Amino acid sequence: MVSCGQKTEVLVPTEQTRFVNYVKFIRDAVNSSNEANRSIQLNNGVLLTKAYVKDSLSLKFDSWQATLVEIIEKPTTTEVNFSIPLDASNKSSQKSIILSSLLDISKKGMIQGLTVGNQLKISGAFIEKEGFIDIDSYSNYKFSKNVFDNPEFKIELVSSE
């Protein structure tokens, strides 16, 4: 006899799915290219992703599903890092899209009571400074020369639930 348990399905916003698929497409293209073309593919991928964040997402995201992976207390701010897996089979924050936010003391209440590993819906904006969107590798281990294996984007968090 088989019992049917209730399964709560997490609804991921369409914009989030499209963004993850876009980053995966670029990651896979760079990783499958030969050494001679790798740096060209990587540079083009960074430019295209920055354009995608600005033009397709309008620098904003709303109710994206993410996992809290790190809270780093600093003297005047708190750095909060969220991960969105690039591949459903891999939940590691070392192979995910990382959204990183610096919260000043007045906004620290947004993460009150949250712990590493919590699944959340987050909303916010990608940070653009003087027309520049930062894409960096989150991995401390530098396991790859492809920033898209573990890209980190700076964001301004406006809500988390």
N, C-alpha and C positions, 0 to 999 in steps of 0.2 A: 504494500500500500504506500502510495506517495502522497505526502501532504504538500499543499501549496502554501508556502509562506509568503507574506507580503514582502515585496521587493520595492524599496524606495529607489526610484530612478532619479539620478541627478540630471536636471536639465541644464545643458550648457548653451549659453547664448550663441546664436548663429555667427555673430561677429567674432567671438572667441574661437570657434571651430575653424572659421576661415583663416584667422590669423595664425593659429597653430599649424594648419595645413600649409600655409604660405611659407612659414619658417622651416617646416620639415622639407618642403620641396627644395628650397635653397640649400639647406643642410645636405640633403642627399645629392644634389647636383655638384656641390663643392667636393663632397667626399668621394664621388665617383669619377671626378675629373683627374686627368694625369697631372703630374708635378708641374709641367710647363704651363698648364692652363689654370691650375688651382688658385694662384694669387689673383688672376684676372676675374675668375668666377667669384671669389670671395669679395673683392672690391666692388664688383657689380652687385652682388647680393646685398651688401651693406647699404649701398645707395638705393637699391630698389626697396629694401625693407624700410628705410627711413621715409621714402616717398609713400609707401603703403600706410605707415603709421600716421603720417600727416594727411594724406589725401583720402584714403578709404576709411580710416578710423576717426578722422578729425581730431587726433591726439587724445581721444577719450575712450573709456571703456566703462560699461555699466553691468553690474551684477555678474562679473566673471567668476567662475568657480576656481578656487585656488587653495593651496595648502600652506599654512604658516610654517616656514622652515627655520626661521632665525629671528631672534630679537636681541639686538646688541645695544646695551645701554652706553651712552656717551655722556660727557659732562653736561651738554646743553640740549642734546637731541637723543632720540632713540631711532636706530635703524631697524626697519622691519622688512624682512624678505619673504616673498610668497613665491611658490612654484606652481607651474602649470606643466604637466607632463607632455613631452613631445610625442611619446609613443605610449599607447594604453598599457602595453606589457611592462613598461619600465616606470616605476614610481620614484626613482632616485632624483633628488634635487640636483645631482651632478649631470643629469642629461635632461634638463627641463628648461623652459623659459622662466626666468626669474624676474619678478617685478619688485624693485627695491625702492623703499620710501624712507625719507628722513622726517620724523615727526618732532616738532618742537614741543616743549613742555605743555603748552596749552592744548595740544591735540592728543596727548598721551592717553586720554580717556577712551579714544577710539579702539584701543587694543586692550583695555582693562579686562582682566579675567581670561584672556586668551592664552593658550599655551602652544608650544611647538607641536605640530601634528594636526592641529585643528583644521577642518575643512570649512572654508568660508566663501561667502560671496563678497567680492570687493568691487568698488567703483572708484574711479579716479581719472587722472589725466597723465599722459606721457609728458615728461618735462622736455621742453625745447628752449634752448638758450641761444639767442642770436641766430636763429635758423638752424641750430645744430641739435640733433637728437643723438644721444649717446647709446651706443651698443657696445657692450664689453663682455668679456668672458667671465662668468661667475666662478668657474672652477679654480680653486687654489692649486690644483694639481697640474694644470695645463696639460691634460691628457690628450689634447687635440690642438691642431693648428687652425681648426675651423671654429670661429667664434659662435657659429650657429649650432654647434653641438650642445652648448650651454649658455645661450645669450642672456645677458642681464640688461634690463631697461630701467632707467630711473623714472619714478612716477611720483605724483602727488596723490596720496590716498585721501579720498573724500568720505568714504564710509566702508565699514566692514560689518558683516552680520553673520 
